[in-house]
Amino acid sequence: MHLPNKASDSFKATLPQNNFIMHKAFSILKADLENTITLEPELWEQLCEKAELLEIKKGDFLLTAGHVCKYGYYVNKGGFVHTYIGENGRESVVGFSIDQSNRFLSSAKSYYSETQSSFEIKAIQNSEVIRFLKTDLETLAGTYLSFARFYHKIVADALLNMYVFNAVRLSLSSEEFIKYLYNEYPIYLQSIPDKYLAQFMGVSNEWFCKLKKRVVIKQTY
């Protein structure tokens, strides 16, 4: 098994704790909260106190197989690929988390069962995330009913997004699926490297590129 560029617990916060509330990096999360719930000042202050802002370089790992996913991540910018590592060491792409479509990030089974993960999460772009301990998120959800609604919704949406994405892929031909991405999720074609989309679809990179070019030509003219 390959070693990660950075282990999931080795990141350091890029800002001192007392600068969190004023820092522009938290404006996206704050706006997301305010669009969903009535954000109480006390809740926002506690969220900021428990948060860590991390910059993740392309190719670095948030989670590697064999580690427990103890954190929930809010994707400020960038994107990640989720892969499954089988017993034979074979890597399979199972999904993606992109800032413009799926901001909550974790490895669900490990996150909830507190067991070692068979999945890995790797940055496919230079990215920025806000990291929270699962225990802190659950404590805040138990304290603030409004935050509980937001937290459970954003987690459920992330799981549903990945489930639906896989279901759509299985129901369509390769060309139809690329057309689906082109029309419904163009950001995926723009920001995810071809090789990961090809692996997710179970086709060669060369065939994916030919199909992608064909779809773009058809949709353009």
N, C-alpha and C positions, 0 to 999 in steps of 0.2 A: 504493500500500500504506500502510495506516495505521501511525502511529508508536506504539510501546509507551509506556505510562505510565512504565515504568522498563525500561531495557535489562537484559538478563540478567546482565551482568557488573557492574552498578552497585550491587548490594545490599551492605550492610555487615552484618557479624555483629552480632547484638544483644547479645551477651555477650562479655566478655574471655575469651581462651583459657583462662586458669588457673581459671576458674569452671565450666568445662564439666562436669567429672565430677560435681560436687555439685548441679548445677542440675536441678530437677525435670523440665525439658523432655526430658531424656535418659532418663527412667525408662521411657518406652514402648519406645524402641529397645532398652534394656538388657533389659527383660522379654521382648521378642520374641526377642532373641538367646538368652537363657537358656532359653526354651521350646523352642529348636531345637538348640542345641549346648551343649557345656561351655565357658563363657566364661572364657578365661584372663585374669587381671588385666593382663598385658602387652598383650594384644590390645585390651582395653577402653581402656586408657590411650592407645594409639596411635590408636585410632578417634577418641577425644575430641580429641586433639591436631590431627587432620586435618579436623575437622568445623567447619562454620559454621552457627550457628542464625539463620535468617532469618524475619522476619515479612513476609508478603506481603498487601497490601491487595486487597480485592475489585476486580477489573478490571485489576490489574497483571499483567505478563507475566513468566514465568520464561524463556521462549524465544520469539524472534520469527523469522519466516522469513528466511533468508539468513545466519543465525548457526549456528555449530557447537555442538552440544550436548556440552559438555566435562564435564558434571556428572551425577551420580546424586543423586536427592533422596529422602529418607525423609519421608513426610508425617506429621507429628505430629498436626495437626488441620487441618480445612478440606477444600476440594475444588478440582479443576481440570478444565477442559475442554481436550481435544486437538482442534485444527482443522487442516485441510489447506488450503493456499492454492494454487489452481490457476494455470496460466499466464495465465489471463484475470483473475486477481485474485479470483475467486470463493472464498468461504470455505465449507468443508464440515466439519461436526462428525463426528469419527471415533471419539471415545471419551471416557472420564472416569476420573479418579483421585480416589477418596474415601477419607478416613482410615479408615473402618470396613470397607472392602472391598478396597483396593488401595493399599498404602502406598508401594511403590517407583515412582518417577516419572522418566521420561526420554523422549527421542525416539529410538526404537530405531535407525533407520537411520543418523541423524547420529551418535549415541552410539558405535556400533560402527565405522562407516566413517570417522569424523572428517571428514565432508564437510558442506557447508552444508545446513541443514534446510529442507524445504518445509512443515514443520509448525510450529504455534505452540502454546504451553501458557499458558493464562490462568487466573488464580484466579477462581472463581465465588463464593467466600466469603472473608472475612478468614481467612488461613491461616498456618500455621507449619510450616516444613520444616527439615530438617537436610541441609545440602549437603556433598557430597564430590566431589573431583576424581576422574574416572574412573581416572586413572593411580594415584592413591592407593589406591582400592578394589582395583584389579588387583594392586598390589604387596602389599597385605595378604592378598589371596586366594592369592598365590604363596608367602607366608610361613607362613600358618596354614591348614592343611587344613580345620579345622573352619569357619573363616570362609568359605573357598571354597565349601563346601557351602551355607552360609546365603546367601551372595551370589548364587550361581548359581540357587538355588531361588527367591529373592524376585524376581529379574529374570525368570526363566521364568514364574513365577506371574503377574506383571504382564502379560507378553505374551500368555499363555494367556487371562487374564481378558478382555482387549480383543478377542482373536480370537473367543472363544466368545460374547461379548456381541454382536458384529457378526453372527455366524452365526445366533444365535437370532433376532435382529431380522429377518434375511432370510427365515427360515423361518416366521414368524408374520405374521398380519394386524396392523394397527395396534392394534386393540382387544385382540387376544390378547397382544401384546407388553406393553401397559400392564398387563394382568392378570398377566402374568409378573413384571413389576417389582413390582406390588403384593404378590404372594405371596412372591417370592424376594429382592427387593432393595428393600424399602420405603424404605430410607434414600435411594435415588436420587430417588424421588418427593418425599421430604420436603426434600431439600437442594439438588437441581439445579433451577435456574430452568426453567419450562415451555418457554421459547423454545429452549433448547439441546436438550432432549429432542425437541421438535418437529422441529428441524433434523436431528438425528441420525436420526429416523424418516422424514424426507422429507415431512412434512405441515405444513400451516399451523398457526400457534399457536392459532388459533380452533378448528380441528378437534381438535387435541390436547386442549384444555381440555374440549371437549364429551365426547370419548371418556373422558377421565380421570374426569370427573364421573359418567359412566354406569357405569364400572367400579367406582368407589367405592360407588355406590348398590347395585349388584348384589352386591358382596362384603360389604356391611354387613348386608343384609337377606336 
